[in-house]
Amino acid sequence: MVFSSFEFLFRFLPFFLLIYYVTPQKWKNAVLFAGSILFYTAGEAEYVVLLLASVVINYVFGRLMYRDTYEGRGKKQLILLIVALCYDFGVLFLFKYSGFMDKLPLGISFYTFQIAAYIIDVYRGRVLSLIHISEPTRRTPISYAVFCLKKKKIQKTYCTFD
């Protein structure tokens, strides 16, 4: 499904906006996540598991990197960062540059760089994993997933989690 298609503009978007605006504030991120997954599924259903795996794996690495607010950047955090980035860019390389796959997953470069931005921010201490963010609505795994899936800037630049 393309953003400018009839299906998106006159079926998906109005239905999604209606659901989103009648949803209580507490559940809006869950609706955004579900809408993002539905949109992605409409375009590339066979790669939804890959997308969700990338989100979950990096969420776990972020949580493991800083379980305690007093932990600093040490060898453990560096190793976790390297492993997470090797996974992220390894998947990107496999699909985009290796030639082994015939079809490229929709948005793989975008969400790979979004996820990498988060894990690098956790390593640098800019975001002390999701359990330490002061804004309560961003403390959940769903909020993290929404961050990974939404495009914040149209110019194809990538943003930080904070």
N, C-alpha and C positions, 0 to 999 in steps of 0.2 A: 504494500500500500504506500502510495506516494502522498506527501503533504498536499499537493495541488490536485489530487484526484477527486472525482465526484464522490466516491465511496468515503474518503476521509472527511471532506468538507461538509457533506450533507447527511452522512449516516453516523460515522464514528464520532466526530468532534461534537455535534450537538448532544448526542446521547451521553458521551463522557462528561461534558461540561454540566449537564443536568445532574448527573450522579454526583459529580464533585461538589457542586454548590449546595446540594441538599444534605451532604454528608457532614456530620459533626466534626469540628476542628480536630478532635483527638484522632480521627480516622482518615484525615485527608491524605497523609503520606501513603497509607495503605492503598487508597484509591488511585493515587498517582502511580504507585508501583504496579498495581494490577492493570491500569490503562497502558502503561509503558510495555508491559509484557504482552498484553493483547495486541498492541500495535506491532510490536516486533514479531509476534507469532503470525500475524496476517502477512508479513513480508517474507519471513524466513523461519518457519516453524521448526525445521529440522535442526536449527542451531540455538534454540532457546536453552537447551541443557548446557551447552558450552558457555553461553552468557551467564546463566545462573551459577555455574561452577566457578567461573572467574570471580564473580561477586562474592560468593561464599568463601572461597579460598583466601582472597585478600582481606576479607573481614576477619577471618580467623587469624591471619598473620598480624594484622593490626592489633587485635586483642592480645595476642601472645607477646607482641613487641613491648607493650606497656601495660602490664597488669596492675602496677602500682605507680602512683603519681611520683614517687621518690626515685624511681629507676631512671638512670641517665642513659645516655647513648654509650653503649659498650659493645663488646664483641658479640653478645647474644643478639642485640638489635641489628647490628651490621649483617650478621649471618642471615637472620630472618628477612631483612630487606633484600639481600642479594638473591636468596631463594625465591622470594615473591616476584621480584623483577625478572628473574630467569624464567619463571613459569609464564608470567604475562607476555613477555616479548618472545618467548619460545613458541607460544601458541600463535601469536601474531605472525612470526616468521614462518611457521608451519603452513599457515593458510595463505599468507600473502606472497611470500617470496620463494618458497621451496618448490613450487610447481607440482607437488604431490596431490593437491586438492583441485578439483575442477571448478568449484564454485566458491566464491569468497563470501563469508558471513557478512550480513548487512551491519555496517557500523563498527566492525571489529577494531579498526584503528582508533576510532573515537573512544569507545568504551575502554580499550586497553590503556590509552593515555589518561583518561579520567581516573581509572583505578590506580594507575602508577602514581598520579599526582597525590592521591590520598595516602598511599603507603609511604611515599617519600615525605609528605607532610608529617605523618606519624613519626617517622624516623628522626626528622629534624626537630621534633618537639613542638611544632606549630599546632598540631592537634594531638592531644594525648589520648588517642583512641576515643571511641564514641562514648565510653562511660564517663569521661571527664569533661565533655562539652557542656558549657553553662546553659545553653538553650535547651530546655527539656524536650522539645519536639524533635531534636536531632540526636537523641541518645539511643535510638533503636536501630536494629539491623535494617529495618524497612527504610528508615531515613537515609542510611548509608547506601542502600540499593537505589533509592531514588536519585541520590547524588550521582551515582555511577551511570545512570541511564539517561539523565536529562541533559540537554544541551543548554549551557548557560550563555554562550556567545555564538553568534551566527558566523563570525569570520573564521571559523575552524581553529580558533585558538583554545587552549586548554586552561582550566582554572584550578585554583587550589580549593581544598575542602572548606577552609574557613572563609 
